[in-house]
């Protein structure tokens, strides 16, 4: 008695488990089909919303019907399993000599093909009737005809219906016996349950093949992934790019070209989406930077503007803004007296031999550099060796305000002397100080002046909490990240962390020796420097990236670039950046990528550590001209001002 009850329990549990496995697999397939249909519907809505809604709304209802049918099958199976267990318990009480004459029945016992079809797949008959129903008037094509997924699914249902019929015939033939032993009853119950499970599958599917099928699908997806992430350096178009940055969360790139136009390039689909042409008569090579700005329009609604401007130009200078959607020029400004038939492709180097003279004398002897920097609807401009600062509106080009700083604006090779702290505050690098200005009103007011101690400022970076969203290395900084770290400026012997809450304006000063800083980047607890140093013989120059820890108030680690005999200007680090995964620096020899050193307890006793093992790779050729880069979403963008922009994947 107990043995028979135990065997019956195992026979009920095993098919039930297999049934749930198959139902789970079918449910996953249905969800994938539903996801594909949803994506297709969104794509069609962009082209023909009315037709796509009629075509795909019915298919969505069919998917819901399949899911509901699966729920009913599961509940029916559980109820029948419960009834089988109760029957087994009742049989166990009867005398051993008495044998039950009725066998366990399957859940499809007594149902013909049409009833099973209506029970398990209620939408099948509905769709078939709709297909054979004559059309009285011209309508949109049947959703089944227009959707390959639905056709494949219905084909599998037709095969499945045939299997249901065959299975029911076997059930009817095999159910006629009157007597059976325990093993025979167990085998019959197992066959019936197996038949019930196979009803829910397509004609050519087997449970044992599910794992192989999923593995094959995984291999196919893996091959596609490997092909997409082939790590090849991809060229963007065939026009020379003077500047470029990731926008739209890394899905697109905004480029400024040497013909004074800008373009919006879709990285995901590898196509140029829009070209923004300049007004007639604009000099080539005038743009050195570009942005996408969000600002309210004249109607009060939010608008987007493409802005291109000069950055370090020594000849032509100005800015231009376009409506992002209509591509119309909204504002155009060229500085009077700077237009020339000749164009300088890069800023002239600073006159390092006359530093003993007065600062104003040095700036007068150097070539004038023009700088522009937008934030929100405003764009600020100035030039080195002059005190005048102007603010324009990118929406119409109107000049909003102008004022004079205390000392002439400083010229730096790789850093802008104009940087926004937020929409209401601007930082200006002057000859011997850093000044903070409030521009919330029409009359700018000086808030703070941070002296440099008589030393020339060589690099500046300011954290902008109102920068545009969706960018890469220039993305908006959160207020928590900028707390106590409003920015960093470097002199010949120190690193100065700006904290505008302090009366002095400096929250931390860190000494540095033996290196010349070209570029700086700061975020959170870390400060990254791009610097060079000469050997004891003075013949070779080595470039490196240094990471300083504000928490430890000292050098955290050094990322050394490979040694080379390149010219000092070619080996100079024009841009540096880092996060928790990568540390990057670009020079004429390429974009050098390092794995970021983790700040753990093992590094406490060894502050200055040369991180030779962290070197990862070099992206791009070794003949870059005035390079810059951006990084976002595993993609790296590389700009060299003598060729088209380039990008490739970098996986952490």
N, C-alpha and C positions, 0 to 999 in steps of 0.2 A: 504493500500500500504506500508506504513512505517513498519507496524507490520510484514508483510510478508518478507520484506527485512531484518529486524532484525532477524527473525527466521532462515532465510536461512543463514545469516552470522554465527550464533551460530552453526548451523549444519556443516558448513565447517571448523570452527576453532577446534571444539572438536575432530573430527576424525584425523585432521592434527596433533594436539598435541599428541594424542595417537600413531599416526604413528611414530612421531619423538622419542617418548619414547622407542618404540619397536626397532626402528632402532639403537638407542643409545645402548640398551642392546645387540642387535646382534653384534654391532661393538665391544663392550667390550669382548664378547665371542670369536670373531674372533681374537682379539689381544692376548687374553690369549692362544688360540690355536697356534698362530704364535710364541709366546714366548716359549711355550713348544717345538715346533718343532725346534726352534733355539738352545735351550739347548741340545736337543737330537742330533742335527746335530754336535754340538761341541764335544759331548761325542763320537759319532761314528767316527768323524774325527781322533781322537787320535788312534783308532784301525785300521780302514780301510778307509782312506780318499777317494779313488776313488769310492768305492761302495756307501758310504754315500752321496757323492755329487750327484750321479745319482738318488738315492732314494728320497732324500729330496728336491732337487732343484725344481722338478716338483710340490711337495706339496706347496712349497713357492709361486710358480706362481699361484697355485689355490687359495691360500689365497688372493693374490693380485687381482685376478679376482673377488672374492666375494666382496672385498672392493669397487672395481670399480662399480660392479653391484649395490651396496647400494647407491653410489653417484648418479648413473643414476636414481634410484627409487626416491630419495629425490628431484632431480631436476624436474622429471616428475610430481611428486605430487604438487610441488610448482606452476608449470606452469598451471596444471589443476585447482588448487584452484583459480589462477588468472583468468582463463577463466570462472569458475563458478561465480565469483564475477561480472565480466563484464556482464554475461548473466542475472544475477539477476537485475543489474542496467537497462539493456535494457528492461526486462519484466516490471519493475516498470513504464516505460513511456507509456506502452500500456494501452488501456482502461480497466477498471475493469471487464467488462463483457466478455472480451476475455480471454480465458484460454489457456495456453500453452499445446500443445498435446504431446510434447516430454519431457521426463524425463531426469534428469542429468544422464550421463553415467559414469560408473566406468572406471578406467584406464585399466582394463583388458577386457573391452567390445570388442568383436570381435576378441580376440586372443584365439587360441586353446592352448592345453596343451603344445605341442612342442614349439610353439612360446614363450609362457611364460617362459618355461624352458631355451630357448636360450637367453631370455632377462634378466632374473633375475639371473640365474645360468649357465653362458655360459660354465663353466668347467664340468658340470654334464654330458652332452651328450658326451663331448670329452673323459672323463674318462670311460664312459660305452662302447663307441666304442673301446677304447684301451683294455678293459678287455675281450671283446668277439672276438677281432681280433686274428686270429690264429698266433702262433709264429713260424716263419720259422726256426730260429736258437736259440740256447741257449743264453739267456740274463739274466741280473739281474732281480730278481723278481719285479713285479709291485710295484710301491710305495704305491698303495692302499692296496695290500696284506700285506705289511710289516709294515704298520702303523695303529695301532688301533684307533688313533684319526681320521684319514681319514675315516676308515670304519664306525665309529659311525656317523660322519658328513654326509656321503653319505646315511646312513640309514635314517637319519632325513630328507634328501632331498627327498628321495623316498616317505616318508609319506607326506611331504609338497606338492609334485607334485599331489598326490591324492586329497589333499584338494583343490588345484587350480582347478582341473577338476570339482570337485563337486561344487565349488563356481561358476564356469562359467556356469554350467548347471542351477543353480538357477537363475543366472543373466538372462539367455536367456528366462527361463520360466516366470520370474516375469516381464520382460520388455515388454510383449506383450500388456498390458493395454493401452488404449488410453486416458482416462480421469482420473484425480485425483484431490482431493482438496489440500489445503495447507498442512494439516497435513499428508495426504497420501504421497505427494511429499517429505516432510521432512523425513518421516519414510523410504521411499524408498532410499533417498540419504544416510541416516544414515546406512542402511543395506548394500548398495553398498560400502560405505567407510569402514565399518567394515569388509566386505569381502576382500577388498583390503589389509587391515592391516593383517588379518589372513593369507594371502598368504605368507607374509614374515616370518611367524613363523613356527616352527615345528608343527606336527599334534597334539601333546599332550601338547602344551604350551599355557598358558593364561596370559594376562597382569596382572590380579589380583594375579597370583601366583608368580610373579617376586620377590616381596618383601619377601614372605615366603621362596623362594628358596635362595635368597641372605642371609637371616638370618640363614638358615640351613647351608649354606656354611661357614658363619662366625663362627657358633658354632663348626663346624667340624675343622676349622683352629684353633680356640681357644683351642679345646681339644688337637690337635697336639702340639700346642705351650706349653700348660701346661705339656704335657708329655716330651717334649724336655727340658724344663726348670724345671726339677723336683727338682733342688737344692740338689740333692744327691751328696755326696762326692764320686767321681769315682776314682778307682785305675787304674794306667797306667801300664799294664803288671804285671809281677811277679818278676822282678829283682830289687834289691835295687838301689836306685838312690842317688848319692852323690851330684849332682847339676842338675839344669834344668831351662830353660827359654823359654818363648814364642818366636816363630819366625813366619815368613810369615804372618804378621798382625794378629797373634793370632789363625791362623788355624792349627798350628802345634806346637810341643814341641821338643826341643833338650835336651836330657838327657845324663849325664855322670854317668856310673854305677860303682859298686864296683869291677867288674871284669876287669876294665880298658878298657871297650868298651864304645861306644856312640851309641845312637839310635835316629832316627828321627820318631816321632810318630804323626800321623794325628789325630788331635782332632775331626775334623768334621766327619770323617768316622770311628773313633775308631779303627784304625789299625796301626800297626808298618810298616812304609814304607821302612826303611833302617836301617842296623846295620853296624857300623864301628868298625872292629876288630883291636886290637892293635898288634904290632909286638910280636913275641915269647919272652918269658922271662920277660915281664913287670910285675912288682909287682902289686898286687891288691890294691885298695884304694889309688892309686896314684893321681887320678884326683879329684879336688875339684871345678872346674869351667869349663865352656864350652861356645863356641861362634860359630856363622857362620859368616865368614869373606868374603867380596867381594874384590877381588884384580885382577889386570891384570895378565894373565898367561905368559908363555915364548913366546907364539905366538902373544902376544899383545892383545888377546881377553879377555874379562872380564870373570873371573872365580869365583867359590865359594869354600870355604874350611871350613871343620869342624875342630875346634881346641879345644883340651882339655888340661888342664894344672893343675899344683899344685897351691894351694892358701892357705897359712898358714900351709903347711905340715912341720912336724918336723923330719921326717925320709926320705922317698923317695921323690924325686922331679924331675920334668922335664916337657916336653910338647910333644904333638904329633899332627900332622895335616894330614887330609885326603882330597882327592878330593871329593867334595860333590856328584858328579855324578857317577864316577867310583868306589868310595870307596877305592881307593888305598892309601896307606900311602905315603905322600909326604915329611914329615919331622918328625924326632924323635930325641929328645935330653934328656939325663938324666945327672944330675949333678954328676961328679966323686966324689966318696967317700961318697955319701949319701944313696946308695942302701943298704938295710938291709933286713934280713928275718923277722924282726919285723916291724910292721906298727902302727903308732900312728893315731887314728881315729879323733883326734881333737888337736888343738894347746894347748900347756901347758899354764897355767895361768901365768900372770906376777908376778914377785917377788915384791910384794908391800911393804915388810918390809925392803928393803934395798935402798929405794929411796934417802936417805941422802948421799949415796956414789956417786962417780963420775958416769956420764952417761955411759961411756965406761965399767966400772966395772959391772954395772947392766946388760948391754947387754951381756957381756961375761958369766955371771952366768945363764942367761936365755937360754931356748932351742931355737935353731936357726929355724926361720920360712922362708920358701921359697915362693916367690911370682912371678907370671907371669901375664902379662896383654897385650893383643894384640890391635892394632889399624891399620886398613888397612893391608898391607902385613908384618908389623913388629910386633914383640912381644918382650917386655922388661922383664928382670928378675933380681932379686936381692934376698938377704937374710938378715934377721935382724942380727945385730951385726957386719956386714961387710960393707965396703965402695964400693966394686966393683959393677958395674951395667953393664949388657950386653944386646945387642940387636941382635935378630936373625930374619931371613926371614922365614916365615911360609911356603913358597912355596917349599923351598929346604933344610931348616935347616941351611943354612950358617950363620955364625956369622958376623954381619955387623960392629959392633963397640962395644967398651967397654971403660969405664972410671971410675974414683973414685970420689965419692962425698966427701964433706969436713968432714962430721962426720958420724959415723956409722948409718946405716938405722934403723929406729925405728920399734919396734914390737907392734902391736895393735891387740886386740882379734877379733874385728869384722870389721875392715877397712883395706884395702890394702894400704901399703905405696907407691905403684906405681900406678899412675893414669895419664891418658892422658888428656891434655887440648884440643888438636887437633892433627892432624897427624904430626905436626912439633914441638910440645912442650910437655914435660913430667914434671909432678910434683912428687917430691920425698920427703917423710916425713923422716927427719933426727932426731937425738937425741934431739936437741933443736931448730929446725927451719924447715921451709918448703922452699924447693928450686925449682926453675923453670929453666928447661934446654931446649936449642934449639938443636934438633936432625935432622935438615934439611940437615946437612952436615956430612961427615965422622968424623969430629972432633967436638964433642958436646961442646957447650959453655954455661956457667952459665949466666942466664939473671937476676935473682933476688933471694934474700934470705930473707925470712920473719921470724924473730925471734919469739919464743914462750914466751919470757920473763922468761926463766928459768923454766917453768912449762912443765910437760909432756903432750904431745898431745895424747888424748884418742880416737878421732874419726876424720875422714877426708872424705870429699866428694868433687869431682872436676867435674864441668860441662864440658862435652865432646861434642863439636860441630861437630865432625866427627865420632861419634858412628854409629853403623849400624842402618839402617832403618828397620821398621817393627817389632821392639821389644816392650817390655812392660815398666817396670820401668827403664830399662837401655837404653831407646831409645834416639836418638840424640836430643840434645838441640839446639834450634835455636839461632842465633846470638843475636837477640833482647832479648831473655830470659836471656842470659848469660852476657849481658851488665851490668857492674857494679857488677856482681855476678859470678865471675869465680869459686867459690867454697866456702866451709866453713870448718874450723877446730875448734875443741873444746879443751879447757884445763879445768883444775879443777875449774876455776872461771869465764871463759868468753867464748863467742861465737864470733869468728873472721871471718868476711865475706871478702873473698879474692877479691881484685881488682888490677890486675896486671898493670893497667894504673897508679896507684899511686906509688910514689917512695918507700913508706913503704910496699906496697903490700897488705895493709889492708884498705878496704873502710869503714868498720863499725865494731865497737867492742861493744858487748852487754854483760852486766854482768849477771851472773846466780849464784844462791846460793842454797845450800841444796840438790842438786841432783848430781848423778854420771851418766855421759853420756856414753852409750855403742855404739850407732849408730847415724848417722846423714844423712839427705837428704835435698837437697836444690833445688828449682827451682823457677824462677821468683821472686816474692815478699815474698815468704814464706820459712822458715827454720823449719824442723821437727826434733825433738830430741827423741830418745828412751832412757829413763833414769829410774833410781831407786832411792828411798830415804828410809832411815830408820826412824822408829818411835822414839819418845822420849825415850821409854824404850829400844830401840835397839834390840827388839826380832823379830819384824815383818818388812818386807820390802815391800813397795808398788811400783809397776811399773806404769809408765804413759808415754804418748806421749805428748810432748809440742810443740806447734806451735808458732813461733815467726814471727812478721811482720817487714820486713825491712823498710817499709814506716813509720810505727809508732815507729820503733826502740825499740821495747820491746816485752814482752810476750803477745801473742794474746789470746790463750786459752790453756787449759789443758784437755787432754782426759785420764781419770783415768781408769786403768784396775781393774777388781775385785780383792779384797784382797785375799791372799792365804798364806799358811804356807810353800810354796815351798822353796827349797834351792835358795840362791842368784844367783847361776849360772843358775839354771833352770828357774828362773823368769826374767833373763836379756833379754832386747829387742835386739835381734841380728840383726834385720833389721827394718827400718821404711821407710814409703813412704806416700805421700799424693798428692791429686789434688783438684779440685773444688767440687768433689762429695764425695770422701772417704778419710779417714785417716786410715792407716793400720800399725800395728806393730805385729811382730811375736816373740814368746818366746817358751820355752818348754811347756807352757800351751795351746798353740794353736795360730792361726792367729786371732787377735782381730781387728774387723772392726767397724769404727765409721762413722757416717754421718758428713761431713765436716761442720764446722761452717762458716756461711757467714760473710764476712767482710762488714757490712753495718753501717749506721749512728747510729743505736741504740747501737752499741758496743763502741762508741768513749769514753764514760765516764767510761766504765768498761773494762779495758784492761785485767786483769787477772781474767778469769772466768772459773770455773770448769764445764766442759761440760758433766755432768752426764747423761743428757737426750739424748745425741747424740749416746750413745752406741747402736750398731746395733746387732752384733752377734759374736760368736766365731766359726771359721772354723777349723775343725780337732780335733783330740784327745788331751788330756792333758799330753801326755808322749812323746812329740817330742824330737828328739835328734839333736842338732846343726841345727835348722831349718832355712829355707829361703823361700821366696815366690816371685811370679811375678803376675802381673795383666795387662790384656789387653782385650778390647772388651767384657766386662761383664763376663770374665772368670778369675778365680783365680787359680794359680798353687801353691801347697804346697809341699815343699821338707823336708823330715826328713831322715837323713843319715843312718837309720837303717831299712828302709822299702821302698817299691815302691812309686813312686811319686803319688800325688793325685791332682785332680782338681774338680772344681764345678763352677756353675754360680752364679754371684752376679749382681743383677739388681738394677740400681740406682733409 
